[in-house]
Amino acid sequence: MYEDIELLNQYGYKVIQVRGRSNKYFVGDRKFERPKIQVLMNAVGAAKFLTEKKTTVLTQKIAELLGASQAEQLTEALAVDDNKHSNERIYYSIDEITSALLNKKQISFVYFDYGQNMEKLYRKDKNRYIVNPLGLVYSGENFYLVCFHDKYKDVANYRIDRMEDVKEEKKNVTKLKKFENFHINEYKRFIFAMYSGEKEEVGLIFPKDLLNMAVDRFGENIEPIRYGENEYIVKATVIVSKTFFAWLTTFEGRVKINAPNNIKEQYRAFVKSVLDLI
């Protein structure tokens, strides 16, 4: 064994010996040290687009790069986002999209929204979307397909966890001059907003036709409470910031803050400060 260890050391594998009543050996030079493994595991744990099952399997595999004993310790200490999505086909969808991007092929899929009881409501009567993929973007703990349609020729974004039956098509992507120098990172910088600020639990009033936006922002575990004939209160923990208030204003007053009152006052002050600049 000693000769084998010496040979491994000669070829760059640093097998370190700790002398004692029973000697211990470990690899001193790993491709991934513990801090790097922790970063990877936390990223997986925070990713909403991965289901709880996929998160568990993937984090376990990552942790095992450090060995069985440390893997158990790391997985026990892992924090996982509560708002995980439920699409177990996410790996398959990502693989198909990646293949289409590499092969410069179109892709097709069916796409759904959520109803009041979190049931799937398929767009276009479950007819397939056929698009030209431009890239993948991870933002706000979700994964997006960035693409364009032959008909509209404008950039569109689709949540991958809401895509089903994703297929790489035989047809090549449509070549458009406006997308010849398309940079996915530059696009992400300008389109996808980040949130920062203090966490607060708020009650938001959503009209029935905007409940899907509540699921987009707060996850599938929300429990809408009927408020009036066509409105629902959604309670959620949010990051209170100017970016959050700006997000609210995109609904032109149709999404309102129900409680707490101090957040309502902050929102009024934000809107007034914007109006004073006009």
N, C-alpha and C positions, 0 to 999 in steps of 0.2 A: 504493500500500500504506500509506503514511504517513497518508493521509486516512482510510483504513479503520480503522487502529489508533486514530486520534483519535476516530473515531465510536464505536468499541467502548468506549473509556474514558469517553466521555460517558454511555453507557448502563450503566455500572457494571462492565464487564469490565476489570479492571486488567491491561492488557498492558504488561509491563515490558521495556524495551530495555536490553541489556547491550552497550555499545559495545566494539568490538575490530577485529581485522583483518577479521573477518566478523561483523557484528552478530548478536546472538542475542536472541530474544524468547520470553517465557514468560508464562503467566497467573499473576498474583500472588495472586489471590483465588479459592480453590476452595471448593466446597461441602464437600469432605472433604480435610483436610490429611493429610500422611503419617502422623502418629501415630494419627489416627482410622482410616485405612486399615489400619494394622498391627493395631489392636485388632480390627477386623472380621475380618481374615484369620486372626488367632490364634484367635478364637472359632470360626470355621468349621473350622480345623485341629484344634481340641480336641473338636469335637462328634462323639461316637461314632456317632450315628444316621445320619450322612452316610457314604456309601461313599467309598473312595479316589478313584474316578472322579469322583463328584459334588464331592468336596472340591477336586480339581485344577481342575475347570472353574469352580467358583464363586469360588475364591480368585484365579484368573487374571482373571476378569471384574472383581472388586473392585480388584485391583492396577492394572488398565488405566485406572482413573479418574485415576491419576497420570501416565499416559503410558507408552508402550512401554518406554523405557529404564529407568525406575524400577520398572516392573512386573516386569521380569526379575530385578532385584536383590532385590526383596522376596520373590518366590516362591522364589528360591534359598535365602534365609535363614529360610524358614517352617518351624516345627516342627509336625509332624503326629502325632496320637495313633496308636499302633500298633494299637490295638484297634478298628479301624473295622468297621462292620457291612456286610453284603453285599446288603441289600435295595435294588436299583436303582430301585424304584418309590416311594421315600420321598417325592419331590416330589409325585407324583400323589396319594398318600394324604393328605399335609398339605393339598393344595388341596381335596380332597373334604371333609375334615373342616372346614376353614375355611368353605367354602361352606355346609355344613350348619349350622354355628353361626350364620352370618349370616341364613340363611333359616329358622332354627328348625325344622329337619327332623331326623328320626332318621337314623342311619347303620348300615350293615351291613358285615361283614367276616369273613374267616376268620382264625384265630389259631393260631400254632404255637409249640412249645417245641423244645429240642434234645436229641438222644439222645447216646449215648456217642461216636459217631463224627461228631458235629456234623450229623447228618441231621435234617431237619425232621419233627417229630411233631405233626400237626395235632390240635388239641383238638376234641372233639365230633364225631369222625369227619369232620372238614372241613365240618360244617354251619355255617351262618352265624350269627354273633352279631348281634343287633339291639339297639342301645342309644340312649340319649338323651344327646347330647354336652353337657358343661358347660364345657369349655375345654381348652386345651393348656398343658402344663407342661414346661419345660426344666429338668432337674435331674440332677446327677451325670453330666453329659455325654450324657444320653439325653433323648429327647422322649417325652412321655406324653400319651395321651388320657385325660381325666378325664370320667367319664360315670356313668349309672345305668341299670339294667335295669328294665323295667316289672314284672317278676316279683318282684325282690328289693328294689328301691327304696332300695338303699344305694349309696354312692359306690364306684366301681370304677376302677382304673387299668390301662391297657394300653399296652405299649411299641409305639410306632408302627412301629419297624423290624421288629416281629414280626407286623404286620398285613398281610394281602394282600387284593387285590381289594376295596378300600374303595369303597363306593358311598353316595351320598346318597339316602335313601329319599323317597318321595312323602309319607309320613305325617308329620304335625307331631309335635314332641316332646311327650311326656306332661307335663302341667302338674301339679306337686306343690307344695303349700304350703311344704314343708320346703326346697325349692330356689329359692323366689321371690327370696330375698336372698343367694344363694350367691356368695361372693367367692373367685375362683380364687387370688388372691395370698395371702389369709389361709389358705386350705386348704393351699397349698404350704408356707407357713411352719411349719405344725404337723405335716405329714405327711412331707415329704421332708427327710432328714437330710443334712448336709454333713460332709465328712471333713477333718481337719487333723492333722498330726503328721509323724514321720520315716518315710522310705521304707525298707522292708526286703523282701527276698525270703523268702517263707515257703512251707512245704509244708503244705497243708491236706488232711485226709482227709474225703472226701465219700462218703456212701452213694450207691448207684446212682440212687435215686429223687430225689436232691437235686442231681444234676449240673447241672440246668438253672439252679440258683441260682448255681453257679460261673460259668456263662456270663454270667448277668446281671451279676455283679460284675466279672468279669475279661475279658470279651470272648470272641469266637468262636475265637481263636487258641490257646486252652489245649490242652494235650495230656495228658489224664487217663492216669495209669499205674495199672494194676490193682494193688490192695493187698488181698489176701484174696479171699473169694468174691464179696462184693457191695459192696466199697468201692474207691475210687480216690483216688490222691494227685494233687492239682493244685498245681503250683508257680506262684506269681505274686508280683509286686511289689505290696505293699500299703502303705497309710498306717497305721502303727501308732499307735493312739490309743484313748481310751476309747470313742469312737464305733465303731471297728472291733471292739473287744471286745464291745461291746453288741450289735453285729450278729451276732457269733458266738453269743451266748447265746440269740438268738431261735430257734436250732435245737435248744435244750434238750440240748446235749451230743452231738448226732448229727454235727455238723461239728467236727472236732478239729484242733488244731495238731500237726503231725508234727515240724517243725523250723523254725527253730533253737531250741535249749533255752532261750535267754534270753527269747525271745518267749513260750514256754510258761510260764515262771516269771512273767512280767509278767501274763499272762492269769490264772494262778492267784491272783496277788495282787489283781487286779481283782475276780474273783469273790468272794474272801474278804472284801474291803472292802465289797462289796454285802451279803453275808450278815451281816457284823457290824452293819449298820445295821437289820437286820430284828428 
